[in-house]
Amino acid sequence: MKLLYHLRIAIIGFIMGAADLVPGVSGGTIAFISGIYERLLNSIKSFDLNMLKLLLRGQFRDVWDRIPVAFFVALGLGFATAILSLSHVLSGFFGSHPVELWSFFFGLVLGSIVLLIRETWIWKPTDFTAFAVAAIATYWLVGMQAFQTPSSSLFLFFAGAIAICAMILPGISGSYLLLIMGKYQQILEAINNRDFVSMAIFGAGIVVGILSFVRIVSWLLNRWRQITLITLTGIMAGALRTVWPWKEVLTTRINSKGEEVPLTQINISPVDGSLGMAVLFLIVGLIVVVGISHLNPNQSGKKTQD
């Protein structure tokens, strides 16, 4: 049924929004394991020059037919609902039960990796190489120390493009890359100070980045699907470094509400007395992954695609 299809999309959007609230976790991971990743890429690809021409000619009906509006509405409603309803809840859990929450997301990503390996198995030697290179490169990338880039408009534009590209990739957090590039605080200040010029430049980078990068990923999936899926799985494996449950805070920042929250952290060895609960929540994360994989709307939604 069409209603059931869009309800599933909304639920997936909600889970993606919840994932994006966690530093180091990507909503792209949820899109990937729920079976809507390629659907999302193809939907974003509909925003092209032909769509712009139709819009400029006033052919709004053709624009409506070209863009999967219902898909975006369902996904966006779920995503926005999660952002608005869970931000305070997750902030509270990070303050009171950080190990348990990180363990849950560690299980979520780990379970996603297992599912994707099962989907792409059997691997060739080149597949193992692609997985290892992607995992090692991502592990190194997410472990980089923050560095300061120039505060010019050009670098702000590129920061937006890079951040949104990372959000499309399963396992990599765009906000984490902003932090590494030294742009996280600058973006927050622009938002808090209502610096609309900086926000517009950053937003332009996001638009250019997403419209170009989705075409690259989509082309790779169409041309070399197996090795591309394995490479994306390797990226997720390397990104496990960011969701390791035991962390030590190095620096903090003051958020928009005047609260002190972690800015940079390093992974440490498990703390005595916390391992049991960490394993329990990791298992819960694995179970949730199985549930998310069954939200795949592709089977029931084949006849209801926009």
C-alpha positions in Angstrom: 0.0 0.0 0.0 1.1 3.5 -0.8 0.4 4.8 2.7 2.4 2.0 4.3 5.3 2.7 2.0 5.5 6.4 2.9 5.0 5.5 6.6 8.1 3.4 6.4 10.0 6.2 4.7 8.9 8.6 7.5 10.1 6.1 10.1 13.5 5.7 8.3 13.7 9.5 8.2 13.1 9.7 11.9 15.9 7.2 12.6 18.2 9.1 10.2 17.5 12.3 12.1 18.3 10.6 15.4 21.6 9.2 14.0 22.6 12.7 12.7 22.2 14.1 16.2 25.1 11.9 17.4 28.6 13.3 16.7 30.3 10.7 14.5 27.2 8.9 13.3 25.9 9.4 9.8 22.3 9.3 8.7 23.6 7.8 5.5 24.3 4.6 7.5 20.6 4.3 8.3 19.6 5.0 4.7 22.1 2.4 3.6 20.9 -0.5 5.8 17.2 0.4 5.4 17.4 0.0 1.6 16.6 3.6 0.5 20.2 4.7 -0.1 20.1 4.5 -3.9 16.5 5.8 -3.9 17.7 8.8 -2.0 20.6 9.4 -4.4 18.3 9.1 -7.4 15.8 11.5 -5.9 18.4 14.1 -5.2 19.7 13.7 -8.8 16.2 14.9 -10.0 17.3 18.4 -9.1 19.3 19.1 -12.3 19.4 21.7 -15.1 16.4 20.2 -16.8 14.3 20.7 -13.6 15.6 24.3 -13.4 14.6 25.0 -17.0 11.1 23.7 -16.3 10.9 25.9 -13.2 12.0 29.0 -15.1 9.4 28.3 -17.8 6.7 28.1 -15.2 6.0 24.4 -16.0 5.3 23.6 -12.3 3.3 20.6 -13.0 6.2 19.0 -14.9 8.5 20.0 -12.0 6.1 18.2 -9.6 6.1 15.1 -11.8 9.9 15.1 -12.1 10.6 15.4 -8.4 9.5 12.6 -5.9 7.8 15.1 -3.7 6.0 12.5 -1.5 9.2 10.7 -0.8 11.0 13.9 0.3 8.0 15.0 2.4 7.8 11.7 4.2 11.5 11.5 4.8 11.8 15.2 5.8 8.9 15.0 8.2 10.4 12.0 9.9 13.8 13.6 10.0 12.6 16.9 11.4 10.5 15.2 14.0 13.6 13.4 15.3 15.6 16.6 15.4 12.9 18.5 17.3 11.9 15.8 19.7 15.2 13.9 20.5 17.8 16.7 20.7 17.2 17.3 24.4 16.8 13.6 25.2 20.1 12.6 23.5 21.9 15.5 25.1 20.7 14.3 28.5 21.7 10.7 27.9 25.2 11.9 26.7 25.6 13.7 30.0 24.3 10.9 32.2 25.0 7.6 30.3 27.6 8.3 27.6 29.1 4.8 27.6 25.7 3.1 27.2 24.7 5.5 24.4 28.0 5.2 22.5 27.8 1.4 22.9 24.3 1.4 21.3 25.5 3.3 18.3 28.7 1.2 18.1 26.4 -1.9 17.9 24.3 -0.1 15.3 27.2 0.5 13.0 28.8 -2.9 13.7 25.5 -4.6 12.8 25.3 -2.6 9.6 28.7 -3.7 8.6 27.8 -7.4 9.2 24.6 -7.0 7.1 26.5 -5.4 4.2 29.2 -8.0 4.3 26.6 -10.7 4.1 24.9 -9.0 1.2 28.1 -8.7 -0.9 29.7 -12.0 0.0 31.6 -13.8 -1.7 34.6 -11.5 -1.9 37.5 -11.5 -4.3 41.1 -10.5 -3.4 40.4 -7.0 -4.9 37.3 -6.7 -2.7 39.4 -7.4 0.4 41.9 -4.8 -0.7 39.2 -2.2 -1.3 37.7 -2.9 2.1 41.0 -2.7 3.9 42.1 0.5 2.1 38.8 2.2 2.8 38.7 1.1 6.4 42.3 2.3 7.1 41.9 5.6 5.3 38.6 6.3 7.2 40.2 5.3 10.5 43.0 7.7 9.9 40.7 10.5 8.7 38.3 10.4 11.7 41.3 10.3 14.1 42.9 13.5 12.7 43.4 16.4 15.1 41.5 19.5 14.3 43.4 22.1 12.2 42.5 25.7 11.4 41.7 26.6 7.8 41.4 30.2 6.6 38.1 31.9 7.5 37.6 33.2 3.9 34.4 32.7 2.0 36.0 30.3 -0.4 37.0 27.9 2.4 33.6 28.3 4.0 32.0 27.3 0.7 34.3 24.2 0.4 33.6 23.3 4.0 29.9 23.1 3.2 30.5 20.9 0.1 32.8 18.5 2.0 30.5 18.3 5.0 27.5 17.3 2.9 29.5 14.8 0.9 30.5 13.1 4.2 26.9 13.0 5.3 26.0 11.1 2.1 28.6 8.5 2.8 27.6 5.8 5.3 29.6 6.0 8.5 31.2 9.5 8.2 29.8 12.5 10.1 29.8 15.8 8.2 29.9 17.7 11.5 33.0 15.7 12.5 34.8 16.8 9.3 33.7 20.4 10.0 35.4 20.0 13.4 38.6 18.6 11.9 38.7 21.5 9.4 38.2 24.1 12.2 34.9 25.2 10.7 32.5 23.8 13.3 32.7 26.7 15.7 32.6 29.2 12.8 29.3 27.8 11.5 27.8 27.8 15.0 28.8 31.4 15.5 27.3 32.4 12.1 24.0 30.7 13.1 24.0 32.3 16.6 24.9 35.7 15.3 22.4 35.6 12.4 25.3 36.0 9.9 23.1 35.3 6.9 26.0 36.0 4.4 28.2 33.3 5.9 25.2 30.9 6.2 24.3 31.5 2.5 27.9 30.8 1.4 28.0 27.6 3.5 24.6 26.6 2.1 25.7 27.2 -1.5 28.6 24.8 -0.8 26.1 22.3 0.5 24.0 22.5 -2.6 26.9 22.2 -5.0 28.4 19.4 -3.0 25.3 17.3 -2.8 24.2 17.7 -6.4 27.6 16.7 -7.7 28.6 14.0 -5.2 25.4 12.0 -5.5 26.0 11.7 -9.2 29.5 10.3 -8.6 28.3 7.7 -6.0 25.3 6.8 -8.1 27.5 6.3 -11.2 29.9 4.1 -9.2 27.0 2.0 -7.9 25.6 1.5 -11.4 29.0 0.8 -12.9 30.9 -1.2 -10.2 28.2 -2.0 -7.7 30.0 -4.9 -5.8 33.3 -3.1 -5.1 31.5 0.2 -4.4 29.3 -1.5 -1.7 32.4 -3.1 -0.2 34.3 0.2 -0.2 31.4 1.8 1.6 31.4 -1.0 4.1 35.1 -0.4 4.7 34.3 3.3 5.3 31.8 2.3 8.0 34.3 -0.1 9.6 36.9 2.6 9.8 34.3 5.0 11.2 33.8 2.7 14.2 36.6 4.7 15.8 34.3 7.7 16.3 31.7 5.7 18.2 34.0 3.8 20.5 32.1 4.0 23.9 35.0 5.0 26.2 36.2 8.6 25.6 38.2 11.3 27.4 37.2 14.9 26.7 40.1 17.1 25.7 38.3 20.3 25.0 34.8 21.7 25.4 32.7 24.4 23.8 29.6 26.4 24.9 26.6 25.6 22.9 23.8 27.9 21.9 22.0 27.3 25.2 25.1 28.3 27.2 25.9 24.7 28.2 29.4 23.3 28.2 29.6 20.3 25.9 32.5 18.2 24.5 34.3 19.5 21.5 37.3 17.1 21.0 37.6 13.7 22.5 40.0 10.7 22.4 39.3 7.0 22.8 40.5 5.3 26.0 40.5 1.7 27.3 37.3 0.4 28.9 36.5 1.7 32.3 36.0 -0.9 35.1 32.4 -1.6 35.9 31.0 -0.3 32.6 31.8 -3.2 30.4 28.6 -5.2 31.2 26.2 -2.4 30.4 28.2 -1.5 27.3 27.9 -5.1 25.9 24.1 -5.1 26.7 23.5 -1.8 24.8 25.8 -3.0 22.0 23.5 -6.1 21.6 20.5 -3.8 21.6 22.1 -1.8 18.8 22.6 -5.0 16.8 18.9 -6.0 17.3 17.8 -2.5 16.2 19.8 -2.9 13.0 17.9 -6.1 12.1 14.7 -4.2 12.7 15.8 -1.3 10.5 16.8 -3.7 7.7 13.2 -5.0 7.7 11.9 -1.4 7.2 13.1 -1.7 3.6 10.2 -0.3 1.6 11.5 -1.4 -1.8 9.6 -4.7 -1.9 6.2 -3.3 -0.9 6.9 0.0 -2.6 7.9 -1.1 -6.1 4.5 -0.2 -7.4 4.1 2.9 -5.4 7.3 4.7 -6.3 6.8 8.4 -7.1 
